[in-house]
């Protein structure tokens, strides 16, 4: 998760640039859990611009599986 914070860009440039391109093409949607990054002392102001947040990851997984009919594996 911390990979998607601005201060980690230089160390992870290739994967972050790929994620940004795939997001722009609507192939993927990168989301991070607010609960997790806040408990690690991180701030959403430092997220890369293409990254969105969800309040609590387990609830988002449940929503995606039950409402959006994603497969969980």
Buried (B, 14 or more C-beta within 10 A) or exposed (E): BEBBBEEBEEEBEEEBEEBBEBBEEEEBEBBBBBBBBEEEEBEEEEBBEBBEBBEEBEEBBEEBEEEEEEEEE
